[in-house]
Amino acid sequence: MSGGPPIRAGLAIVVIGLLFIWLIRPIGDPCPDVDKLPSGSSGSSAPSFAPPLTRACTYSTPDGTQARKRYVPLLDLVALLLVAGLVGGAVSLAGPGRRELRERAASASHRPPGREPPPSAAPAPVAPPVGDEQAQHERARRVREARRRG
C-alpha cells in the first residue's frame, strides 16, 4: 500500500521541521531552565550532535558560573507532528478523491500498454445526401472500403 501525496507531504514537513528545530532554533524556549537560576542569568542554545536531535544549553550566572545541560525539545516535536498532520490532511482534501483515482487506474488498466489502436490512414468518408438509391449504394461502398483500409 502506497501512502500517496498526503503521507509524503507530512514526512517532508517532519524532516524539514526536525532539521530546523535541531540545527537552527527551537520553536519554544531555547533554554527552559534559565528561570530557575538567579536573576540576571542568561542561557544560550546550540545544536548537540551527541546524541543527535538534542540541544545543548549553556547557562551563565552574573558571578561568572557556567553550566551546560542537554535537552530534547519534546514540546516542539509535538507541535511539529501536529503541523505535519494538518499539512497531510490539507493535501488529501485538495487532491483528487479515492474514487477518482480508482477510476483512473481502472481505465488505464483496460488497455494493455503498447496496444494503442493504429491511427486511421484516411479520414472517414463523407456521406452524400440521402435521396436516391444510387447514392445509398455509393455510400455503402465507401464505408466498406474505409473499413478495409483501416
Secondary structure, 3 states (H helix, E strand, C coil): CCCHHHHHHHHHHHHHHHHHHHHHCCCCCCCCCHHHCCCCCEEEEEEECCCCCEEEEEEECCCCCEEEEEECCHHHHHHHHHHHHHHHHHHHHHCCCHHHHHHHHHHHHHCCCCCCCCCCCCCCCCCCCCCCHHHHHHHHHHHHHHHHHC
